[in-house]
């Protein structure tokens, strides 16, 4: 599976994890089987970690970095299309993200 939630409120079903993994493989450039994903809630949102299972796999590390840099840019612009592709509105936090002004948005 691609997720191993460290502090999830409720554990996702195997079916849900399989569905998310299938969609994620079309969005994330790295090998999902070679990485572990950890989502930790914080008071201000959360932390997402993507860790290679083989710490010497420089190819996967590079792909993870490129992906996270791209997601950072997209989020700063208020673009949440890739998380929507993966989770298909299956997470309530997506609506909250969309309602938050993007960096430079005049709603701030």
N, C-alpha and C positions, 0 to 999 in steps of 0.2 A: 504494500500500500504506500501511498505517497504521504500520508499524514500520520503523525504520532502526537496527538494533542497533549501538551504538557499540563495545561490547566483548563481544559474544555469544560463548559457547564454540563454538557451531556455528550456522551459518546455517540458518534455517528454509526449507523448500521453498516454492515459489510457491503450491502447493495449500494448504499449512498456513496461509500468510499470508492467502490468500483466505478460508479457513474462519474464521479468527480475526476478520478484518475484518467478515465477515457477521454474526457474533455480537456483536461490539463495537458495531456500529451500533445495537443494541437496548439497550445499557447506557450508552453515552456520549452526552451531549446535544449535543455539538458536531459539526461536519462533519469526518469523517475525511479527506476529500480536501483539506481546507484546513489540515490540521495535520501535523506531523511528530512521531513518538514516538521517544524515545531512552531506552534502558535501559542503565545502566552499573552493573557490579558493583563493590561495595566490600568491604572486609574485614568489615563488619558487615551486609551485605545488598546493598543497591543503591539507585540513584537513578533515578527515572522523571521524564522531562521531556516535556512536551507543548508544542510551540511552534507558533504560527500561522505559516503561510507568508507572510501579509501582516501585518506588524507594526502596521498601523493598523486592523485588523479588531477593533474594540472588542467587537462582539457575540460573536465566537468566544472572545476573551480572557475575557470575563465567564463564558461557558459552561464554559470550561476551569477557571476558578477555582472555580465552584460544584461541578463534578464532583470536583476534587481535595479540596476541603473535605469533601465527603460521603464520599469514600473514606477520608480521614483519620479521620473519626468512626467509620466502620464498622470499620476496622482496629483502632482503639483499643478497640472493644467485642468484638473477636475475630470479627467478621463478614466472611467472605471469599466470600460468595455471588456478588457481581458478577464477581470474577476467575474463579470456577468457571464462571459462565455463558459467559464469553469463551473460556477456555482448556480447558474440559471436562477437568479433571485432566490436561491435557497438559504440565504443568510440575511438576517434582519440588519446586520451592520452595513450592508451595501446601501440601503436606503439612507442610513445616517451619513455615510460618506458622501453620497450625492447631495445631501442637504448642506454640507459644510462648504463654505466658500473656498475656491481654489486660490493659490498664491497669486496675488495681484488682482484678484476679483474685487470689484468695487462694493461687494456685499459685506466686506470685512469692516 
